[in-house]
Amino acid sequence: MTKAPFKTPASYESAMEELEQLTGLIESGQLPLEQLLAGYERGAELLKFCRDKLQAVEEQIKVLDAGVLKPWAGE
């Protein structure tokens, strides 16, 4: 049995939405074991995608701020 390739989400937001839906399904306890495992694997892939996107944005911000992260002042 070969593993299906990871379908890359269109955006960070779509990945988060899919991850939230997947988490709800997993937490419901209604999935058979095989689907539970597949859901967990997909969730791990989505989490990595989101973390990578956030890391890339953080690196871009560091470049824009000349390498110095500034504290958030908030509103």
C-alpha positions as CSV (number, residue, x, y, z in Angstrom):
1,M,0.0,0.0,0.0
2,T,1.5,3.3,-1.1
3,K,0.9,6.5,0.8
4,A,-1.0,9.2,-1.1
5,P,1.1,12.4,-1.7
6,F,0.5,15.3,0.6
7,K,-1.9,17.7,-1.1
8,T,-0.5,21.2,-0.3
9,P,-3.1,23.6,1.0
10,A,-3.8,26.8,-1.0
11,S,-2.9,29.0,2.0
12,Y,-2.1,29.1,5.7
13,E,-5.8,29.9,6.4
14,S,-7.1,27.0,4.4
15,A,-4.6,24.7,6.2
16,M,-5.8,26.0,9.6
17,E,-9.5,25.5,8.5
18,E,-8.8,21.9,7.4
19,L,-6.9,21.2,10.6
20,E,-9.7,22.5,12.8
21,Q,-12.2,20.3,10.9
22,L,-10.0,17.3,11.2
23,T,-9.4,17.9,14.9
24,G,-13.2,18.0,15.4
25,L,-13.6,14.7,13.6
26,I,-10.8,13.0,15.6
27,E,-12.1,14.3,18.9
28,S,-15.6,13.1,18.1
29,G,-14.5,9.5,18.6
30,Q,-16.6,8.5,15.6
31,L,-13.8,7.5,13.2
32,P,-12.8,4.0,12.6
33,L,-9.1,3.2,13.5
34,E,-7.8,3.4,10.0
35,Q,-9.4,6.7,9.3
36,L,-8.2,8.0,12.7
37,L,-4.6,7.1,11.8
38,A,-5.0,8.7,8.4
39,G,-6.5,11.8,10.0
40,Y,-3.7,12.0,12.5
41,E,-1.1,11.8,9.7
42,R,-2.8,14.5,7.7
43,G,-3.0,16.7,10.8
44,A,0.7,16.3,11.4
45,E,1.3,17.3,7.7
46,L,-0.9,20.3,8.1
47,L,0.7,21.3,11.3
48,K,4.1,21.2,9.7
49,F,2.9,23.3,6.7
50,C,1.5,25.9,9.1
51,R,4.7,26.0,11.2
52,D,6.8,26.4,8.1
53,K,4.6,29.2,6.8
54,L,4.8,31.0,10.2
55,Q,8.6,30.5,10.2
56,A,8.9,32.0,6.7
57,V,6.8,35.0,7.7
58,E,8.9,35.5,10.9
59,E,12.1,35.4,8.8
60,Q,10.6,38.0,6.4
61,I,9.7,40.3,9.3
62,K,13.3,40.0,10.7
63,V,14.6,41.1,7.3
64,L,12.2,44.0,7.1
65,D,13.0,45.1,10.7
66,A,16.8,44.8,9.9
67,G,17.2,41.6,11.9
68,V,15.7,43.0,15.2
69,L,12.3,41.7,16.4
70,K,10.3,44.5,18.0
71,P,7.9,43.9,20.8
72,W,4.2,44.1,19.9
73,A,2.7,47.2,21.3
74,G,-0.9,46.0,20.8
75,E,-3.8,48.4,20.7
